[in-house]
Amino acid sequence: MQVPYEADDNIPLPSSNDSYSGKLLVRIPKSLHRRLAETSEREGVSLNQYIVSLLSAVA
């Protein structure tokens, strides 16, 4: 099996643009996902908004 580099596939260079999309994909354990979802529901906010508030508190 060849990797893309060995197969002469076009591999894009990393972006040097300093803009941020505001999008972040993070894989977390199912147990943590459950705890966050349950807590956000108790707080009456979306899971996304709850995680943003937690991250804002530590950043």
CHARMM internal coordinates of N, CA and C (Angstrom, degrees):
IC EDIT
DIST 1 N 1 CA 1.4487
DIST 1 CA 1 C 1.5276
ANGL 1 N 1 CA 1 C 109.19
DIST 1 C 2 N 1.3148
ANGL 1 CA 1 C 2 N 116.28
DIHE 1 N 1 CA 1 C 2 N 129.92
DIST 2 N 2 CA 1.4537
ANGL 1 C 2 N 2 CA 120.44
DIHE 1 CA 1 C 2 N 2 CA 179.94
DIST 2 CA 2 C 1.5269
ANGL 2 N 2 CA 2 C 110.62
DIHE 1 C 2 N 2 CA 2 C -95.60
DIST 2 C 3 N 1.3096
ANGL 2 CA 2 C 3 N 115.22
DIHE 2 N 2 CA 2 C 3 N 141.79
DIST 3 N 3 CA 1.4646
ANGL 2 C 3 N 3 CA 119.67
DIHE 2 CA 2 C 3 N 3 CA 172.22
DIST 3 CA 3 C 1.5191
ANGL 3 N 3 CA 3 C 107.41
DIHE 2 C 3 N 3 CA 3 C -81.27
DIST 3 C 4 N 1.3346
ANGL 3 CA 3 C 4 N 119.10
DIHE 3 N 3 CA 3 C 4 N 158.58
DIST 4 N 4 CA 1.4709
ANGL 3 C 4 N 4 CA 120.47
DIHE 3 CA 3 C 4 N 4 CA -176.65
DIST 4 CA 4 C 1.5229
ANGL 4 N 4 CA 4 C 114.13
DIHE 3 C 4 N 4 CA 4 C -51.96
DIST 4 C 5 N 1.3202
ANGL 4 CA 4 C 5 N 118.05
DIHE 4 N 4 CA 4 C 5 N -38.09
DIST 5 N 5 CA 1.4676
ANGL 4 C 5 N 5 CA 120.35
DIHE 4 CA 4 C 5 N 5 CA -179.53
DIST 5 CA 5 C 1.5175
ANGL 5 N 5 CA 5 C 111.06
DIHE 4 C 5 N 5 CA 5 C -62.80
DIST 5 C 6 N 1.3254
ANGL 5 CA 5 C 6 N 117.11
DIHE 5 N 5 CA 5 C 6 N -44.48
DIST 6 N 6 CA 1.4672
ANGL 5 C 6 N 6 CA 121.06
DIHE 5 CA 5 C 6 N 6 CA -179.68
DIST 6 CA 6 C 1.5250
ANGL 6 N 6 CA 6 C 111.71
DIHE 5 C 6 N 6 CA 6 C -67.65
DIST 6 C 7 N 1.3257
ANGL 6 CA 6 C 7 N 117.52
DIHE 6 N 6 CA 6 C 7 N -27.85
DIST 7 N 7 CA 1.4572
ANGL 6 C 7 N 7 CA 122.10
DIHE 6 CA 6 C 7 N 7 CA -179.25
DIST 7 CA 7 C 1.5250
ANGL 7 N 7 CA 7 C 111.64
DIHE 6 C 7 N 7 CA 7 C -86.65
DIST 7 C 8 N 1.3274
ANGL 7 CA 7 C 8 N 117.40
DIHE 7 N 7 CA 7 C 8 N 5.94
DIST 8 N 8 CA 1.4688
ANGL 7 C 8 N 8 CA 123.09
DIHE 7 CA 7 C 8 N 8 CA -178.42
DIST 8 CA 8 C 1.5227
ANGL 8 N 8 CA 8 C 112.46
DIHE 7 C 8 N 8 CA 8 C 59.78
DIST 8 C 9 N 1.3341
ANGL 8 CA 8 C 9 N 117.18
DIHE 8 N 8 CA 8 C 9 N 29.74
DIST 9 N 9 CA 1.4623
ANGL 8 C 9 N 9 CA 120.80
DIHE 8 CA 8 C 9 N 9 CA 175.03
DIST 9 CA 9 C 1.5227
ANGL 9 N 9 CA 9 C 109.20
DIHE 8 C 9 N 9 CA 9 C -71.31
DIST 9 C 10 N 1.3089
ANGL 9 CA 9 C 10 N 115.19
DIHE 9 N 9 CA 9 C 10 N 152.41
DIST 10 N 10 CA 1.4554
ANGL 9 C 10 N 10 CA 120.87
DIHE 9 CA 9 C 10 N 10 CA 177.60
DIST 10 CA 10 C 1.5276
ANGL 10 N 10 CA 10 C 109.02
DIHE 9 C 10 N 10 CA 10 C -74.41
DIST 10 C 11 N 1.3102
ANGL 10 CA 10 C 11 N 117.51
DIHE 10 N 10 CA 10 C 11 N 116.57
DIST 11 N 11 CA 1.4587
ANGL 10 C 11 N 11 CA 122.47
DIHE 10 CA 10 C 11 N 11 CA 179.86
DIST 11 CA 11 C 1.5215
ANGL 11 N 11 CA 11 C 107.83
DIHE 10 C 11 N 11 CA 11 C -111.81
DIST 11 C 12 N 1.3431
ANGL 11 CA 11 C 12 N 118.05
DIHE 11 N 11 CA 11 C 12 N 115.56
DIST 12 N 12 CA 1.4627
ANGL 11 C 12 N 12 CA 119.67
DIHE 11 CA 11 C 12 N 12 CA -178.05
DIST 12 CA 12 C 1.5312
ANGL 12 N 12 CA 12 C 111.57
DIHE 11 C 12 N 12 CA 12 C -67.50
DIST 12 C 13 N 1.3225
ANGL 12 CA 12 C 13 N 114.97
DIHE 12 N 12 CA 12 C 13 N 146.16
DIST 13 N 13 CA 1.4612
ANGL 12 C 13 N 13 CA 120.22
DIHE 12 CA 12 C 13 N 13 CA 176.44
DIST 13 CA 13 C 1.5208
ANGL 13 N 13 CA 13 C 109.42
DIHE 12 C 13 N 13 CA 13 C -74.19
DIST 13 C 14 N 1.3384
ANGL 13 CA 13 C 14 N 118.29
DIHE 13 N 13 CA 13 C 14 N 154.55
DIST 14 N 14 CA 1.4663
ANGL 13 C 14 N 14 CA 120.14
DIHE 13 CA 13 C 14 N 14 CA 176.29
DIST 14 CA 14 C 1.5241
ANGL 14 N 14 CA 14 C 110.38
DIHE 13 C 14 N 14 CA 14 C -59.23
DIST 14 C 15 N 1.2942
ANGL 14 CA 14 C 15 N 115.75
DIHE 14 N 14 CA 14 C 15 N 144.58
DIST 15 N 15 CA 1.4532
ANGL 14 C 15 N 15 CA 120.82
DIHE 14 CA 14 C 15 N 15 CA 179.40
DIST 15 CA 15 C 1.5211
ANGL 15 N 15 CA 15 C 110.12
DIHE 14 C 15 N 15 CA 15 C -69.01
DIST 15 C 16 N 1.3155
ANGL 15 CA 15 C 16 N 115.92
DIHE 15 N 15 CA 15 C 16 N 136.37
DIST 16 N 16 CA 1.4625
ANGL 15 C 16 N 16 CA 119.57
DIHE 15 CA 15 C 16 N 16 CA 176.99
DIST 16 CA 16 C 1.5214
ANGL 16 N 16 CA 16 C 110.65
DIHE 15 C 16 N 16 CA 16 C -103.45
DIST 16 C 17 N 1.3272
ANGL 16 CA 16 C 17 N 116.72
DIHE 16 N 16 CA 16 C 17 N 5.48
DIST 17 N 17 CA 1.4541
ANGL 16 C 17 N 17 CA 121.52
DIHE 16 CA 16 C 17 N 17 CA 179.26
DIST 17 CA 17 C 1.5235
ANGL 17 N 17 CA 17 C 109.24
DIHE 16 C 17 N 17 CA 17 C -70.63
DIST 17 C 18 N 1.3269
ANGL 17 CA 17 C 18 N 116.59
DIHE 17 N 17 CA 17 C 18 N 132.10
DIST 18 N 18 CA 1.4600
ANGL 17 C 18 N 18 CA 120.72
DIHE 17 CA 17 C 18 N 18 CA -177.22
DIST 18 CA 18 C 1.5279
ANGL 18 N 18 CA 18 C 113.52
DIHE 17 C 18 N 18 CA 18 C -88.14
DIST 18 C 19 N 1.3099
ANGL 18 CA 18 C 19 N 117.83
DIHE 18 N 18 CA 18 C 19 N 11.83
DIST 19 N 19 CA 1.4579
ANGL 18 C 19 N 19 CA 118.99
DIHE 18 CA 18 C 19 N 19 CA 178.32
DIST 19 CA 19 C 1.5272
ANGL 19 N 19 CA 19 C 109.67
DIHE 18 C 19 N 19 CA 19 C -82.40
DIST 19 C 20 N 1.2911
ANGL 19 CA 19 C 20 N 115.76
DIHE 19 N 19 CA 19 C 20 N 155.60
DIST 20 N 20 CA 1.4631
ANGL 19 C 20 N 20 CA 122.11
DIHE 19 CA 19 C 20 N 20 CA -179.23
DIST 20 CA 20 C 1.5165
ANGL 20 N 20 CA 20 C 108.86
DIHE 19 C 20 N 20 CA 20 C -120.38
DIST 20 C 21 N 1.3115
ANGL 20 CA 20 C 21 N 116.11
DIHE 20 N 20 CA 20 C 21 N 139.11
DIST 21 N 21 CA 1.4586
ANGL 20 C 21 N 21 CA 120.41
DIHE 20 CA 20 C 21 N 21 CA -176.39
DIST 21 CA 21 C 1.5236
ANGL 21 N 21 CA 21 C 112.73
DIHE 20 C 21 N 21 CA 21 C -82.89
DIST 21 C 22 N 1.3250
ANGL 21 CA 21 C 22 N 117.29
DIHE 21 N 21 CA 21 C 22 N -22.40
DIST 22 N 22 CA 1.4551
ANGL 21 C 22 N 22 CA 119.64
DIHE 21 CA 21 C 22 N 22 CA -174.77
DIST 22 CA 22 C 1.5205
ANGL 22 N 22 CA 22 C 111.79
DIHE 21 C 22 N 22 CA 22 C 83.17
DIST 22 C 23 N 1.2987
ANGL 22 CA 22 C 23 N 116.28
DIHE 22 N 22 CA 22 C 23 N 6.04
DIST 23 N 23 CA 1.4553
ANGL 22 C 23 N 23 CA 121.62
DIHE 22 CA 22 C 23 N 23 CA -178.22
DIST 23 CA 23 C 1.5199
ANGL 23 N 23 CA 23 C 108.80
DIHE 22 C 23 N 23 CA 23 C -112.22
DIST 23 C 24 N 1.3199
ANGL 23 CA 23 C 24 N 116.40
DIHE 23 N 23 CA 23 C 24 N 133.72
DIST 24 N 24 CA 1.4557
ANGL 23 C 24 N 24 CA 121.44
DIHE 23 CA 23 C 24 N 24 CA -179.06
DIST 24 CA 24 C 1.5232
ANGL 24 N 24 CA 24 C 108.41
DIHE 23 C 24 N 24 CA 24 C -142.70
DIST 24 C 25 N 1.3146
ANGL 24 CA 24 C 25 N 116.26
DIHE 24 N 24 CA 24 C 25 N 124.58
DIST 25 N 25 CA 1.4552
ANGL 24 C 25 N 25 CA 121.30
DIHE 24 CA 24 C 25 N 25 CA 177.95
DIST 25 CA 25 C 1.5238
ANGL 25 N 25 CA 25 C 108.12
DIHE 24 C 25 N 25 CA 25 C -102.70
DIST 25 C 26 N 1.3177
ANGL 25 CA 25 C 26 N 116.11
DIHE 25 N 25 CA 25 C 26 N 120.53
DIST 26 N 26 CA 1.4655
ANGL 25 C 26 N 26 CA 120.80
DIHE 25 CA 25 C 26 N 26 CA -177.74
DIST 26 CA 26 C 1.5230
ANGL 26 N 26 CA 26 C 108.69
DIHE 25 C 26 N 26 CA 26 C -130.05
DIST 26 C 27 N 1.2974
ANGL 26 CA 26 C 27 N 116.34
DIHE 26 N 26 CA 26 C 27 N 129.99
DIST 27 N 27 CA 1.4679
ANGL 26 C 27 N 27 CA 120.87
DIHE 26 CA 26 C 27 N 27 CA 174.68
DIST 27 CA 27 C 1.5214
ANGL 27 N 27 CA 27 C 107.79
DIHE 26 C 27 N 27 CA 27 C -91.78
DIST 27 C 28 N 1.3269
ANGL 27 CA 27 C 28 N 115.51
DIHE 27 N 27 CA 27 C 28 N 129.69
DIST 28 N 28 CA 1.4626
ANGL 27 C 28 N 28 CA 120.88
DIHE 27 CA 27 C 28 N 28 CA -179.54
DIST 28 CA 28 C 1.5247
ANGL 28 N 28 CA 28 C 108.98
DIHE 27 C 28 N 28 CA 28 C -131.18
DIST 28 C 29 N 1.3220
ANGL 28 CA 28 C 29 N 116.67
DIHE 28 N 28 CA 28 C 29 N 158.92
DIST 29 N 29 CA 1.4679
ANGL 28 C 29 N 29 CA 118.94
DIHE 28 CA 28 C 29 N 29 CA 177.65
DIST 29 CA 29 C 1.5346
ANGL 29 N 29 CA 29 C 111.64
DIHE 28 C 29 N 29 CA 29 C -61.33
DIST 29 C 30 N 1.3187
ANGL 29 CA 29 C 30 N 116.18
DIHE 29 N 29 CA 29 C 30 N 148.39
DIST 30 N 30 CA 1.4678
ANGL 29 C 30 N 30 CA 120.91
DIHE 29 CA 29 C 30 N 30 CA 179.83
DIST 30 CA 30 C 1.5209
ANGL 30 N 30 CA 30 C 111.98
DIHE 29 C 30 N 30 CA 30 C -57.79
DIST 30 C 31 N 1.3263
ANGL 30 CA 30 C 31 N 117.08
DIHE 30 N 30 CA 30 C 31 N -36.84
DIST 31 N 31 CA 1.4614
ANGL 30 C 31 N 31 CA 120.19
DIHE 30 CA 30 C 31 N 31 CA -178.83
DIST 31 CA 31 C 1.5303
ANGL 31 N 31 CA 31 C 111.02
DIHE 30 C 31 N 31 CA 31 C -65.45
DIST 31 C 32 N 1.3214
ANGL 31 CA 31 C 32 N 117.71
DIHE 31 N 31 CA 31 C 32 N -38.26
DIST 32 N 32 CA 1.4660
ANGL 31 C 32 N 32 CA 121.15
DIHE 31 CA 31 C 32 N 32 CA 177.75
DIST 32 CA 32 C 1.5180
ANGL 32 N 32 CA 32 C 110.02
DIHE 31 C 32 N 32 CA 32 C -69.19
DIST 32 C 33 N 1.3125
ANGL 32 CA 32 C 33 N 117.15
DIHE 32 N 32 CA 32 C 33 N -41.84
DIST 33 N 33 CA 1.4623
ANGL 32 C 33 N 33 CA 121.51
DIHE 32 CA 32 C 33 N 33 CA 177.17
DIST 33 CA 33 C 1.5282
ANGL 33 N 33 CA 33 C 110.08
DIHE 32 C 33 N 33 CA 33 C -57.36
DIST 33 C 34 N 1.3244
ANGL 33 CA 33 C 34 N 115.74
DIHE 33 N 33 CA 33 C 34 N -45.73
DIST 34 N 34 CA 1.4639
ANGL 33 C 34 N 34 CA 120.37
DIHE 33 CA 33 C 34 N 34 CA 179.42
DIST 34 CA 34 C 1.5201
ANGL 34 N 34 CA 34 C 111.16
DIHE 33 C 34 N 34 CA 34 C -60.20
DIST 34 C 35 N 1.3393
ANGL 34 CA 34 C 35 N 117.34
DIHE 34 N 34 CA 34 C 35 N -47.83
DIST 35 N 35 CA 1.4721
ANGL 34 C 35 N 35 CA 120.96
DIHE 34 CA 34 C 35 N 35 CA -179.11
DIST 35 CA 35 C 1.5212
ANGL 35 N 35 CA 35 C 111.76
DIHE 34 C 35 N 35 CA 35 C -61.59
DIST 35 C 36 N 1.3256
ANGL 35 CA 35 C 36 N 116.44
DIHE 35 N 35 CA 35 C 36 N -43.15
DIST 36 N 36 CA 1.4657
ANGL 35 C 36 N 36 CA 119.88
DIHE 35 CA 35 C 36 N 36 CA 178.67
DIST 36 CA 36 C 1.5230
ANGL 36 N 36 CA 36 C 111.13
DIHE 35 C 36 N 36 CA 36 C -64.44
DIST 36 C 37 N 1.3297
ANGL 36 CA 36 C 37 N 117.23
DIHE 36 N 36 CA 36 C 37 N -43.58
DIST 37 N 37 CA 1.4629
ANGL 36 C 37 N 37 CA 121.30
DIHE 36 CA 36 C 37 N 37 CA -179.65
DIST 37 CA 37 C 1.5213
ANGL 37 N 37 CA 37 C 111.15
DIHE 36 C 37 N 37 CA 37 C -63.98
DIST 37 C 38 N 1.3195
ANGL 37 CA 37 C 38 N 117.28
DIHE 37 N 37 CA 37 C 38 N -43.67
DIST 38 N 38 CA 1.4686
ANGL 37 C 38 N 38 CA 120.61
DIHE 37 CA 37 C 38 N 38 CA 179.81
DIST 38 CA 38 C 1.5223
ANGL 38 N 38 CA 38 C 111.14
DIHE 37 C 38 N 38 CA 38 C -64.69
DIST 38 C 39 N 1.3247
ANGL 38 CA 38 C 39 N 116.84
DIHE 38 N 38 CA 38 C 39 N -41.55
DIST 39 N 39 CA 1.4601
ANGL 38 C 39 N 39 CA 119.97
DIHE 38 CA 38 C 39 N 39 CA -179.89
DIST 39 CA 39 C 1.5221
ANGL 39 N 39 CA 39 C 110.98
DIHE 38 C 39 N 39 CA 39 C -67.97
DIST 39 C 40 N 1.3269
ANGL 39 CA 39 C 40 N 117.30
DIHE 39 N 39 CA 39 C 40 N -41.53
DIST 40 N 40 CA 1.4658
ANGL 39 C 40 N 40 CA 119.35
DIHE 39 CA 39 C 40 N 40 CA 179.30
DIST 40 CA 40 C 1.5263
ANGL 40 N 40 CA 40 C 110.71
DIHE 39 C 40 N 40 CA 40 C -63.41
DIST 40 C 41 N 1.3283
ANGL 40 CA 40 C 41 N 116.71
DIHE 40 N 40 CA 40 C 41 N -36.31
DIST 41 N 41 CA 1.4647
ANGL 40 C 41 N 41 CA 119.72
DIHE 40 CA 40 C 41 N 41 CA 177.75
DIST 41 CA 41 C 1.5276
ANGL 41 N 41 CA 41 C 110.95
DIHE 40 C 41 N 41 CA 41 C -65.17
DIST 41 C 42 N 1.3371
ANGL 41 CA 41 C 42 N 116.86
DIHE 41 N 41 CA 41 C 42 N -42.86
DIST 42 N 42 CA 1.4745
ANGL 41 C 42 N 42 CA 120.46
DIHE 41 CA 41 C 42 N 42 CA 176.87
DIST 42 CA 42 C 1.5237
ANGL 42 N 42 CA 42 C 111.77
DIHE 41 C 42 N 42 CA 42 C -62.21
DIST 42 C 43 N 1.3374
ANGL 42 CA 42 C 43 N 116.38
DIHE 42 N 42 CA 42 C 43 N -35.49
DIST 43 N 43 CA 1.4664
ANGL 42 C 43 N 43 CA 121.64
DIHE 42 CA 42 C 43 N 43 CA 179.60
DIST 43 CA 43 C 1.5310
ANGL 43 N 43 CA 43 C 112.13
DIHE 42 C 43 N 43 CA 43 C -77.94
DIST 43 C 44 N 1.3276
ANGL 43 CA 43 C 44 N 116.63
DIHE 43 N 43 CA 43 C 44 N -13.28
DIST 44 N 44 CA 1.4598
ANGL 43 C 44 N 44 CA 120.95
DIHE 43 CA 43 C 44 N 44 CA 178.76
DIST 44 CA 44 C 1.5243
ANGL 44 N 44 CA 44 C 113.73
DIHE 43 C 44 N 44 CA 44 C 76.02
DIST 44 C 45 N 1.3285
ANGL 44 CA 44 C 45 N 116.64
DIHE 44 N 44 CA 44 C 45 N 28.58
DIST 45 N 45 CA 1.4675
ANGL 44 C 45 N 45 CA 120.98
DIHE 44 CA 44 C 45 N 45 CA 178.06
DIST 45 CA 45 C 1.5238
ANGL 45 N 45 CA 45 C 109.00
DIHE 44 C 45 N 45 CA 45 C -127.83
DIST 45 C 46 N 1.3325
ANGL 45 CA 45 C 46 N 115.12
DIHE 45 N 45 CA 45 C 46 N 164.39
DIST 46 N 46 CA 1.4621
ANGL 45 C 46 N 46 CA 118.55
DIHE 45 CA 45 C 46 N 46 CA 177.60
DIST 46 CA 46 C 1.5214
ANGL 46 N 46 CA 46 C 109.78
DIHE 45 C 46 N 46 CA 46 C -68.91
DIST 46 C 47 N 1.3059
ANGL 46 CA 46 C 47 N 115.26
DIHE 46 N 46 CA 46 C 47 N 157.59
DIST 47 N 47 CA 1.4641
ANGL 46 C 47 N 47 CA 120.51
DIHE 46 CA 46 C 47 N 47 CA 177.47
DIST 47 CA 47 C 1.5259
ANGL 47 N 47 CA 47 C 109.71
DIHE 46 C 47 N 47 CA 47 C -59.44
DIST 47 C 48 N 1.3304
ANGL 47 CA 47 C 48 N 116.38
DIHE 47 N 47 CA 47 C 48 N -42.99
DIST 48 N 48 CA 1.4583
ANGL 47 C 48 N 48 CA 120.58
DIHE 47 CA 47 C 48 N 48 CA 179.59
DIST 48 CA 48 C 1.5315
ANGL 48 N 48 CA 48 C 110.86
DIHE 47 C 48 N 48 CA 48 C -59.11
DIST 48 C 49 N 1.3292
ANGL 48 CA 48 C 49 N 117.28
DIHE 48 N 48 CA 48 C 49 N -48.84
DIST 49 N 49 CA 1.4655
ANGL 48 C 49 N 49 CA 120.80
DIHE 48 CA 48 C 49 N 49 CA -178.62
DIST 49 CA 49 C 1.5261
ANGL 49 N 49 CA 49 C 110.98
DIHE 48 C 49 N 49 CA 49 C -64.12
DIST 49 C 50 N 1.3065
ANGL 49 CA 49 C 50 N 117.01
DIHE 49 N 49 CA 49 C 50 N -37.37
DIST 50 N 50 CA 1.4698
ANGL 49 C 50 N 50 CA 120.27
DIHE 49 CA 49 C 50 N 50 CA 178.56
DIST 50 CA 50 C 1.5256
ANGL 50 N 50 CA 50 C 111.06
DIHE 49 C 50 N 50 CA 50 C -63.50
DIST 50 C 51 N 1.3270
ANGL 50 CA 50 C 51 N 116.70
DIHE 50 N 50 CA 50 C 51 N -45.11
DIST 51 N 51 CA 1.4689
ANGL 50 C 51 N 51 CA 120.53
DIHE 50 CA 50 C 51 N 51 CA 179.69
DIST 51 CA 51 C 1.5306
ANGL 51 N 51 CA 51 C 110.11
DIHE 50 C 51 N 51 CA 51 C -65.34
DIST 51 C 52 N 1.3316
ANGL 51 CA 51 C 52 N 117.93
DIHE 51 N 51 CA 51 C 52 N -40.03
DIST 52 N 52 CA 1.4673
ANGL 51 C 52 N 52 CA 121.01
DIHE 51 CA 51 C 52 N 52 CA 177.72
DIST 52 CA 52 C 1.5241
ANGL 52 N 52 CA 52 C 110.17
DIHE 51 C 52 N 52 CA 52 C -60.58
DIST 52 C 53 N 1.3282
ANGL 52 CA 52 C 53 N 117.12
DIHE 52 N 52 CA 52 C 53 N -41.93
DIST 53 N 53 CA 1.4666
ANGL 52 C 53 N 53 CA 119.47
DIHE 52 CA 52 C 53 N 53 CA -179.97
DIST 53 CA 53 C 1.5156
ANGL 53 N 53 CA 53 C 111.37
DIHE 52 C 53 N 53 CA 53 C -66.20
DIST 53 C 54 N 1.3299
ANGL 53 CA 53 C 54 N 117.98
DIHE 53 N 53 CA 53 C 54 N -38.11
DIST 54 N 54 CA 1.4698
ANGL 53 C 54 N 54 CA 120.75
DIHE 53 CA 53 C 54 N 54 CA 176.79
DIST 54 CA 54 C 1.5200
ANGL 54 N 54 CA 54 C 111.32
DIHE 53 C 54 N 54 CA 54 C -64.49
DIST 54 C 55 N 1.3273
ANGL 54 CA 54 C 55 N 116.54
DIHE 54 N 54 CA 54 C 55 N -44.46
DIST 55 N 55 CA 1.4597
ANGL 54 C 55 N 55 CA 120.74
DIHE 54 CA 54 C 55 N 55 CA -179.76
DIST 55 CA 55 C 1.5386
ANGL 55 N 55 CA 55 C 110.78
DIHE 54 C 55 N 55 CA 55 C -65.92
DIST 55 C 56 N 1.3153
ANGL 55 CA 55 C 56 N 116.98
DIHE 55 N 55 CA 55 C 56 N -38.23
DIST 56 N 56 CA 1.4710
ANGL 55 C 56 N 56 CA 120.97
DIHE 55 CA 55 C 56 N 56 CA 179.91
DIST 56 CA 56 C 1.5282
ANGL 56 N 56 CA 56 C 110.86
DIHE 55 C 56 N 56 CA 56 C -64.02
DIST 56 C 57 N 1.3221
ANGL 56 CA 56 C 57 N 115.79
DIHE 56 N 56 CA 56 C 57 N -33.30
DIST 57 N 57 CA 1.4646
ANGL 56 C 57 N 57 CA 120.04
DIHE 56 CA 56 C 57 N 57 CA -178.06
DIST 57 CA 57 C 1.5166
ANGL 57 N 57 CA 57 C 112.46
DIHE 56 C 57 N 57 CA 57 C -69.41
DIST 57 C 58 N 1.3259
ANGL 57 CA 57 C 58 N 118.00
DIHE 57 N 57 CA 57 C 58 N -25.96
DIST 58 N 58 CA 1.4655
ANGL 57 C 58 N 58 CA 120.71
DIHE 57 CA 57 C 58 N 58 CA -176.53
DIST 58 CA 58 C 1.5292
ANGL 58 N 58 CA 58 C 112.38
DIHE 57 C 58 N 58 CA 58 C -105.72
DIST 58 C 59 N 1.3082
ANGL 58 CA 58 C 59 N 117.41
DIHE 58 N 58 CA 58 C 59 N -7.80
DIST 59 N 59 CA 1.4768
ANGL 58 C 59 N 59 CA 119.60
DIHE 58 CA 58 C 59 N 59 CA -177.16
DIST 59 CA 59 C 1.5139
ANGL 59 N 59 CA 59 C 111.65
DIHE 58 C 59 N 59 CA 59 C -88.76
END
COOR INIT
IC SEED 1 N 1 CA 1 C
IC BUILD
